[in-house]
Amino acid sequence: MKMNLKLSTQNFFGTSETELKEIFCKWNVETYRVNQVFTWVYHYNCRDFSEMSNISKSLRSKLAENFHFSLPKIQKRTHSKDGSIKYLMELNDGAIVESVWMPSDSRKTLCLSTQVGCRLNCSFCLTASLGLKRNLTAGEIIGQHIAINEELEEKDQITNVVFMGMGEPLDNYVPVVDALRIMTSPEAMKVSTRKVTVSTSGLVNKIKDFQEEGLHINLAISLNASDNKTRDILMPINKKYPIEELIDCLKKYPLKPQRRHTIEYVLLEGINDSDEDAQRVVKWLQGIPCKINLIPFNFFDSTVYRPPSENRVLEFQSYLMKRNFSAFIRKNRATDILGACGQLAKQA
Ligand code: SF4
């Protein structure tokens, strides 16, 4: 299929159904045509409006005059021993983000970036060292998925998506929500909402907005500490939204039956991994439908933090499980290529 690159026009990728319907209304075109165009683009991978044979000639030319198709360019692939691949993706202005494809027997998960860098300055995170360069557009967010899927074999196609790469997704709210709508729309990318997870450092105001969207996307909340003093140091956003506010917001968050939140907890030796920490975590999370992912810290050169011993990690997990919490030790993926959680900063 031909790629039409007219950058003065709008990128079709990332244009939401609602926006396209509004444009069609202005053009006096029936809005059901939007579904036909989406089907061509997302189901048949068509990148040339002139090939859309069930669309009128005049609409095809109007679309071609106003839209182009642009995807992030894969600039580099780094293969991990565990089978994961870290992709360096170049955006139109030359900015670079990273996406990591992680295969397992049952799923192929893509970890996407939503910002170039991040401004939240979590002290254990390598991405934070970049600061925030800019937000990604919805097209650049879904573009990572489309571009990577295009080069993967059928058996390796992406089944699950986690918004856990560079950036705080809810700090780039509108493009992220637009991207999620396109990704999960049956007319577009058809990814099941059950298979998409958005992570957040705990932007309480944005979590409240997010629940109003009615998207029913899984949320992963990074708790990472059991008291405000420690969390203030690890995640400065805690000074604005302390643990009690975050927990209160999660208790009020309506979840569909059988769904639960994911609580992420990066374990740092001597900082947040004691029995007392585990006790406080249990206290905070009482009454919240959730599973807990324990993530032993991924060491990188410039950090003062260390992962706890394996034994400490197991004891922490066991404390939570004895109190009836589902607690998993998350296997770190792509650690050898700086592709693991909190390590994305275009270094390899
Ligand atoms: S952990 Fe997430 S929110 Fe915190 S600085 Fe890193 S990318 Fe941003």
Residues whose N, C-alpha, C, O or C-beta is under 5 A from the ligand:
A	BS01	SF4	C118 L120 N121 C122 C125 T127 A128 G165 M166 G167 E168 S201
